[in-house]
Amino acid sequence: MKVKKRALLELSHEQIKTGGFLPILVAIATGLGALAGGGAAIANSVISAKHQKTEEEEEEEEEEEETKRHNAEIEKNSSKSKNCKYWCWFKKIRNRAIK
């Protein structure tokens, strides 16, 4: 039969104040907290960079679609306008000059 020996860890006021076991634990916990905070900051910046990139691409696509829609509307309105006589005349002269 084995006899179990128990060890008692006695911390005196002097050990806590001048060094010993507890200050090391506090230092380790502080270091781990700093590492976790740094890792979270890096992960957050990566996620926000990806999100910002997709938002910029969406804005560019919307801008391009709006430009196409605007140009199509202007072209449609210009052919129906009262100034079509002058515009058509200008196009004829321009085409003659190019040839």
C-alpha positions as CSV (number, residue, x, y, z in Angstrom):
1,M,0.0,0.0,0.0
2,K,1.3,3.4,-1.0
3,V,1.3,6.3,1.3
4,K,0.2,9.5,-0.3
5,K,2.3,12.5,0.8
6,R,0.7,15.8,0.6
7,A,2.6,19.0,0.2
8,L,1.4,22.1,1.7
9,L,2.3,25.4,0.1
10,E,2.8,28.0,2.7
11,L,2.9,31.6,1.5
12,S,4.1,34.0,4.0
13,H,3.6,37.8,3.9
14,E,7.3,38.2,3.1
15,Q,7.2,35.9,0.1
16,I,4.2,37.7,-1.4
17,K,5.7,41.1,-0.8
18,T,9.3,40.6,-1.9
19,G,9.0,37.9,-4.5
20,G,8.2,34.3,-4.6
21,F,5.3,32.5,-6.2
22,L,2.4,35.0,-6.5
23,P,4.2,37.8,-8.3
24,I,5.4,35.3,-11.0
25,L,1.8,34.2,-11.5
26,V,0.6,37.8,-11.8
27,A,3.4,38.5,-14.3
28,I,2.5,35.4,-16.4
29,A,-1.2,36.3,-16.4
30,T,-0.4,39.9,-17.4
31,G,1.8,38.7,-20.3
32,L,-0.9,36.2,-21.5
33,G,-3.5,39.0,-21.4
34,A,-1.2,41.2,-23.5
35,L,-0.7,38.5,-26.0
36,A,-4.4,37.8,-26.3
37,G,-5.1,41.5,-26.7
38,G,-2.5,41.8,-29.5
39,G,-3.9,38.8,-31.3
40,A,-7.4,40.2,-31.1
41,A,-6.2,43.5,-32.5
42,I,-4.5,41.8,-35.4
43,A,-7.6,39.7,-36.2
44,N,-9.8,42.7,-36.0
45,S,-7.7,44.7,-38.4
46,V,-7.6,41.8,-40.9
47,I,-11.4,41.5,-40.8
48,S,-12.0,45.2,-41.1
49,A,-9.6,45.4,-44.1
50,K,-11.5,42.7,-45.9
51,H,-14.8,44.4,-45.1
52,Q,-13.5,47.7,-46.3
53,K,-12.2,46.2,-49.5
54,T,-15.6,44.7,-50.3
55,E,-17.4,47.9,-49.5
56,E,-15.1,49.8,-51.9
57,E,-15.7,47.3,-54.7
58,E,-19.5,47.6,-54.2
59,E,-19.3,51.4,-54.3
60,E,-17.3,51.2,-57.5
61,E,-19.9,48.9,-59.1
62,E,-22.8,51.1,-58.0
63,E,-21.0,54.1,-59.4
64,E,-20.3,52.4,-62.7
65,E,-24.0,51.2,-63.0
66,E,-25.2,54.7,-62.2
67,T,-22.9,56.2,-64.9
68,K,-24.2,53.7,-67.5
69,R,-27.8,54.4,-66.6
70,H,-27.2,58.2,-66.7
71,N,-25.4,58.0,-70.1
72,A,-28.2,55.9,-71.6
73,E,-30.8,58.3,-70.3
74,I,-29.0,61.3,-71.7
75,E,-28.5,59.7,-75.1
76,K,-32.2,58.7,-75.2
77,N,-33.2,62.3,-74.3
78,S,-30.8,63.9,-76.7
79,S,-32.3,62.1,-79.7
80,K,-35.8,63.2,-78.7
81,S,-35.0,66.8,-77.9
82,K,-35.9,69.8,-79.9
83,N,-32.3,70.4,-80.7
84,C,-32.1,67.2,-82.6
85,K,-32.0,69.1,-85.9
86,Y,-28.8,70.9,-84.8
87,W,-27.2,67.9,-83.3
88,C,-28.0,65.7,-86.4
89,W,-26.6,68.5,-88.6
90,F,-23.4,68.7,-86.5
91,K,-23.0,64.9,-86.7
92,K,-23.3,65.0,-90.5
93,I,-20.7,67.8,-90.8
94,R,-18.4,66.0,-88.4
95,N,-18.7,62.7,-90.4
96,R,-17.9,64.5,-93.6
97,A,-14.8,66.1,-92.0
98,I,-13.6,62.7,-90.8
99,K,-13.9,61.0,-94.2
